[in-house]
Structures are given as C-alpha cells and as structure tokens.
Amino acid sequence: MSKHEINSPTLIIAGQFDTVTLPSHSERIAEPVSGSKLVMFPAVHLPNVEFPAEYIREVLDFLVSKTI
C-alpha cells in the first residue's frame, strides 16, 4: 500500500528540529493523505520524550475527535 492509498484519519507527529527525519519528510507524508493532521513539536527526534504531556494530549484529542 502506498501513502496515496491511505484513506483513514492519520496523525503525523514530527520534531521541528529533527535532523534524522527531516520536517519536510513529515510534510511529504501528510500532504497526499486525505484526512491527515500534521503536528510539529519544537523537538529534535523524540517529541514523545521531549514533550510527553503535549504529545499525549495531541494523540488523545485526535483519537477522540475521530470517534465522535
């Protein structure tokens, strides 16, 4: 399955200052996916570790918004 075939709500979380997975990579992933949401944290490579509370909030908000 290519990224163009994803038709489910998709959350992409990335680090704004990531030098391993560049922010532009996340943007390229999100762009063609209908219903995607890209969240960019001011993090390096591990936004879930660097911003755990904010990360959890984004994930929970996304999941709740898709189940209502």
C-alpha positions in Angstrom: 0.0 0.0 0.0 1.4 3.4 -1.0 0.9 6.5 1.1 -1.6 7.6 -1.6 -3.9 4.7 -0.7 -4.4 5.7 2.9 -7.9 7.0 3.3 -8.2 6.8 7.1 -7.7 9.7 9.5 -4.0 9.8 10.1 -1.9 11.7 12.7 1.7 12.5 11.9 3.8 13.9 14.7 7.2 15.3 14.0 10.1 17.3 15.5 10.7 20.7 14.1 14.4 20.4 14.6 14.8 16.7 13.7 18.0 16.0 11.7 17.2 12.3 11.2 13.7 12.5 9.9 13.5 16.0 8.5 10.3 18.0 8.9 10.0 18.1 5.2 9.7 14.3 5.2 6.7 14.5 7.5 5.2 17.2 5.4 5.6 14.9 2.3 3.9 12.1 4.2 1.0 14.2 5.3 0.3 16.1 2.1 -1.3 13.4 0.0 -3.1 11.6 2.8 -6.7 12.8 2.9 -7.8 13.5 6.5 -4.3 13.7 7.8 -3.1 16.0 10.6 0.5 17.0 10.9 1.7 18.2 14.3 5.1 19.7 14.5 6.6 19.9 18.0 9.7 22.2 18.7 11.6 18.9 19.4 14.6 17.2 17.9 13.9 13.5 17.2 11.7 12.3 20.1 8.7 14.6 20.6 7.0 11.9 22.8 10.0 12.1 25.2 10.8 15.8 24.9 7.2 16.9 25.2 5.3 13.9 26.8 2.2 15.8 28.1 1.7 17.7 24.9 2.3 14.6 22.8 -0.3 12.6 24.8 -2.8 15.5 24.5 -2.4 15.6 20.7 -2.9 11.9 20.4 -5.9 11.8 22.7 -7.5 14.8 21.1 -7.0 13.3 17.6 -8.5 9.9 18.7 -11.4 11.5 20.5 -12.2 13.8 17.5 -12.3 10.7 15.2 -14.7 8.7 17.4 -17.4 11.3 18.0 
